[in-house]
Amino acid sequence: MKINCDLGESENLELLEQQNQAIMPAIDLANIACGGHCGNIATMSLCITHCLQHKVSIGAHPSYPDCKNFGRTSMANSLSPLALKKTLTQQVKALLNCCQEKQITLSHIKPHGALYHDCQTNIKICQIICEVCSFFNLPLILSYPQNINKEIKQQLQNHQIIIWNETFADRKYQKDGSLCPRTTKKSVLTNQQDIGEQFYQIIKNKRVKVDNKWLNLISDTICFHSDNPASITFLSK
């Protein structure tokens, strides 16, 4: 199972250098922020350079255009479908241009934050993301909660894009297989031991523990977050 990590989520190049050097040897896929919630030409270029050094595949990590809230506030009702598709296309193209300068291609797209969750629940948002993936002919990284809307699932199938089912090593889950909202207390695992236990259960058994019961998950790739110090420490060991 491939390990992926969200990268480039700071404009502090020194901090990114430290994070990337600690994380890169342990991951297979990098989801690089490309200007929606964070990221600029300098941060994208730095992350791409590190990916090349460690032979890590590069994916785009686009977001609602909302740096103020780090892309974690939904804009589904405030941004027109045309405007959303335009900004997502521009974000992916920005990273693609940086990759082309270094003669490397993109391997996937993974939405960030509220955009990711809206893709699981909002048919219009899901359609836009699928259209962007189809335009660039790239796979989509997304998790499949047990209660995912049938129309959403059909939308994903209709676009005939490859879906890599994702699980999270450093996030808590709810009974239906969806992530606990970040507004929920302890929704992010901040203890190395807890992260390690969840990671190994997903790797070995494709399951996580919710309220002392096991919940089975479909998993093609497992995610760590680079803005979680405990995840960085775990990956660096």
C-alpha positions as CSV (number, residue, x, y, z in Angstrom):
1,M,0.0,0.0,0.0
2,K,1.4,3.4,-1.0
3,I,1.9,6.1,1.6
4,N,0.9,9.6,0.6
5,C,1.5,12.9,2.4
6,D,0.2,16.5,2.0
7,L,3.2,18.8,1.4
8,G,4.0,22.4,0.7
9,E,1.5,23.7,3.2
10,S,3.7,26.5,4.5
11,E,5.4,29.4,2.8
12,N,8.4,29.2,5.2
13,L,11.0,27.5,2.9
14,E,13.2,26.6,5.8
15,L,10.4,24.8,7.6
16,L,9.4,23.0,4.4
17,E,13.1,22.0,3.9
18,Q,13.1,20.4,7.4
19,Q,9.7,18.7,7.0
20,N,10.4,17.3,3.5
21,Q,13.8,15.9,4.4
22,A,12.2,14.1,7.4
23,I,9.2,12.8,5.4
24,M,10.5,12.0,1.9
25,P,12.4,8.8,2.6
26,A,9.2,7.2,4.0
27,I,6.6,8.2,1.4
28,D,5.6,7.1,-2.1
29,L,3.2,10.0,-3.1
30,A,3.3,13.7,-2.4
31,N,0.2,15.9,-2.6
32,I,1.7,19.4,-3.2
33,A,-0.3,22.5,-2.3
34,C,-0.6,24.6,-5.4
35,G,-2.0,28.0,-4.3
36,G,-5.5,27.5,-3.2
37,H,-5.1,27.2,0.6
38,C,-1.3,27.6,0.5
39,G,1.7,27.4,-1.8
40,N,3.5,29.4,-4.4
41,I,6.1,28.9,-7.1
42,A,8.9,28.7,-4.6
43,T,7.3,26.2,-2.3
44,M,6.1,24.0,-5.2
45,S,9.5,24.1,-6.8
46,L,11.2,23.1,-3.5
47,C,8.9,20.2,-2.9
48,I,9.3,19.0,-6.5
49,T,13.1,19.0,-6.1
50,H,12.8,16.9,-3.0
51,C,10.4,14.5,-4.7
52,L,12.9,14.0,-7.5
53,Q,15.7,13.4,-5.1
54,H,13.7,10.6,-3.3
55,K,11.8,9.3,-6.4
56,V,8.4,10.3,-4.9
57,S,5.5,10.6,-7.3
58,I,4.0,14.1,-7.4
59,G,0.3,15.0,-7.2
60,A,-1.6,18.2,-7.1
61,H,-3.4,19.2,-3.9
62,P,-5.9,21.9,-5.0
63,S,-8.3,23.7,-2.7
64,Y,-11.0,26.2,-2.4
65,P,-9.2,29.6,-3.0
66,D,-9.2,30.5,0.7
67,C,-5.8,30.9,2.3
68,K,-7.3,32.8,5.2
69,N,-9.1,29.6,6.4
70,F,-6.5,27.2,5.0
71,G,-9.1,25.8,2.7
72,R,-11.1,24.2,5.5
73,T,-14.3,26.3,5.1
74,S,-16.7,25.2,2.3
75,M,-17.3,27.6,-0.5
76,A,-19.8,25.3,-2.3
77,N,-22.5,27.9,-1.9
78,S,-20.4,31.1,-2.4
79,L,-18.3,30.1,-5.5
80,S,-20.0,29.5,-8.8
81,P,-19.3,26.1,-10.6
82,L,-17.5,28.0,-13.4
83,A,-15.3,29.9,-10.9
84,L,-14.5,26.8,-9.0
85,K,-13.5,24.8,-12.1
86,K,-11.4,27.7,-13.3
87,T,-9.4,28.1,-10.0
88,L,-8.9,24.3,-9.7
89,T,-7.6,24.1,-13.2
90,Q,-5.3,27.1,-12.6
91,Q,-3.9,25.5,-9.5
92,V,-3.2,22.2,-11.1
93,K,-1.7,23.9,-14.1
94,A,0.6,26.0,-11.8
95,L,2.1,22.8,-10.4
96,L,2.1,21.1,-13.8
97,N,4.2,24.0,-15.2
98,C,6.7,23.7,-12.3
99,C,6.9,19.9,-13.0
100,Q,7.4,20.4,-16.7
101,E,10.4,22.8,-16.1
102,K,12.0,19.8,-14.3
103,Q,10.8,17.3,-16.9
104,I,8.5,15.4,-14.6
105,T,4.8,14.5,-14.9
106,L,2.0,14.6,-12.4
107,S,0.6,11.3,-11.1
108,H,-2.7,12.2,-9.4
109,I,-5.0,14.9,-7.9
110,K,-6.1,15.0,-4.3
111,P,-8.5,17.7,-3.2
112,H,-7.7,19.5,0.1
113,G,-9.8,20.2,3.2
114,A,-13.4,21.3,2.7
115,L,-13.2,20.6,-1.0
116,Y,-12.3,17.0,-0.3
117,H,-15.3,16.5,2.0
118,D,-17.6,18.4,-0.3
119,C,-16.6,16.0,-3.1
120,Q,-18.0,13.2,-0.9
121,T,-21.3,14.8,-0.3
122,N,-22.1,17.4,-2.9
123,I,-22.9,16.2,-6.4
124,K,-22.0,19.5,-8.1
125,I,-18.6,19.7,-6.4
126,C,-17.9,16.1,-7.2
127,Q,-18.7,16.7,-10.9
128,I,-16.4,19.6,-11.1
129,I,-13.5,17.7,-9.5
130,C,-14.1,14.7,-11.8
131,E,-14.1,17.1,-14.8
132,V,-10.8,18.5,-13.7
133,C,-9.3,15.0,-13.3
134,S,-10.6,14.0,-16.7
135,F,-9.2,17.2,-18.3
136,F,-5.7,16.4,-17.0
137,N,-6.3,12.6,-17.4
138,L,-5.2,12.0,-13.8
139,P,-6.4,9.6,-11.0
140,L,-8.3,11.0,-8.0
141,I,-7.4,10.3,-4.4
142,L,-10.6,10.2,-2.3
143,S,-12.0,8.1,0.6
144,Y,-15.2,6.2,0.3
145,P,-17.3,6.5,3.5
146,Q,-19.9,3.7,3.9
147,N,-22.7,6.3,3.6
148,I,-21.4,7.9,0.4
149,N,-24.3,9.2,-1.7
150,K,-25.3,6.8,-4.5
151,E,-25.4,9.8,-7.0
152,I,-21.8,10.7,-5.9
153,K,-20.6,7.2,-6.5
154,Q,-22.3,7.1,-9.9
155,Q,-20.7,10.5,-10.8
156,L,-17.3,9.1,-10.0
157,Q,-18.0,6.0,-12.1
158,N,-19.5,8.0,-15.0
159,H,-16.3,10.0,-15.6
160,Q,-14.3,6.8,-15.8
161,I,-11.4,8.2,-13.8
162,I,-9.2,6.0,-11.6
163,I,-10.0,6.3,-7.9
164,W,-7.4,5.6,-5.3
165,N,-9.3,4.9,-2.0
166,E,-7.6,6.7,0.8
167,T,-7.4,6.1,4.6
168,F,-5.7,8.3,7.2
169,A,-3.1,7.3,9.8
170,D,-3.4,10.5,11.9
171,R,-7.2,11.2,11.8
172,K,-10.0,9.8,13.9
173,Y,-13.0,8.1,12.2
174,Q,-16.7,8.0,12.8
175,K,-18.9,4.9,12.7
176,D,-19.9,5.5,9.0
177,G,-16.3,5.5,7.9
178,S,-16.1,9.3,7.5
179,L,-13.5,11.4,9.3
180,C,-14.3,13.2,12.5
181,P,-14.7,16.9,11.7
182,R,-11.7,18.9,12.8
183,T,-14.0,20.9,15.0
184,T,-14.4,17.7,17.1
185,K,-12.1,17.3,20.1
186,K,-9.2,15.0,19.4
187,S,-10.1,14.6,15.7
188,V,-6.4,14.6,14.9
189,L,-4.2,12.0,16.4
190,T,-1.2,13.8,18.0
191,N,0.4,10.9,19.8
192,Q,3.0,8.8,17.9
193,Q,1.9,5.6,19.5
194,D,-1.7,6.2,18.4
195,I,-0.7,7.0,14.9
196,G,1.5,4.0,14.7
197,E,-1.2,1.7,16.0
198,Q,-3.7,3.0,13.5
199,F,-1.2,2.9,10.7
200,Y,-0.3,-0.8,11.3
201,Q,-4.0,-1.8,11.6
202,I,-4.7,-0.2,8.3
203,I,-1.7,-1.7,6.6
204,K,-2.2,-5.2,8.0
205,N,-6.0,-5.5,8.4
206,K,-7.5,-2.5,6.6
207,R,-9.4,-1.5,9.7
208,V,-9.5,1.3,12.3
209,K,-11.0,1.3,15.8
210,V,-14.1,3.4,16.5
211,D,-15.7,3.3,20.0
212,N,-13.7,0.2,20.8
213,K,-15.1,-1.6,17.7
214,W,-13.3,-2.4,14.5
215,L,-14.4,-0.6,11.3
216,N,-13.3,-2.1,8.0
217,L,-12.1,0.3,5.3
218,I,-11.2,0.1,1.6
219,S,-7.7,1.3,1.3
220,D,-5.3,1.8,-1.7
221,T,-3.2,4.5,-0.1
222,I,-2.7,5.8,3.4
223,C,-2.2,9.5,4.3
224,F,-0.1,11.4,6.8
225,H,-0.3,15.2,7.2
226,S,2.9,17.2,7.2
227,D,1.4,19.9,9.5
228,N,1.1,17.2,12.2
229,P,4.4,17.1,14.2
230,A,3.6,13.6,15.5
231,S,3.2,12.3,12.0
232,I,6.5,13.8,10.9
233,T,8.3,12.2,13.8
234,F,6.6,8.8,13.1
235,L,7.6,8.9,9.4
236,S,11.2,10.0,10.1
237,K,11.8,6.9,12.2
